[in-house]
């Protein structure tokens, strides 16, 4: 996991200044377990295993534990969105 720090501010247009509201630290995961990936992607565990078997989703095994790199999950969702012919423009 990696940490990212975010500064939260507010533009006060009435007084033409930026006001600091706070600083927030966010932990970003670099990989997901199968249950975490299922929750994050709204896909079932069996669907994730099917995608892995079909070579459509990358995964690694670390000491017997199956992990899905975060980039692989993002790539899967992005490719699926880009390949969808009925996708409506935002």
Buried (B, 14 or more C-beta within 10 A) or exposed (E): EEEEEEEEEEEEEEEEEEEEEEEEEEEEBEBBEBEBBBEBBEBEEEEBBEBBEEEEBBBEEEEEEBBBBBEBBEBBBEEEEEEEEEEEEE
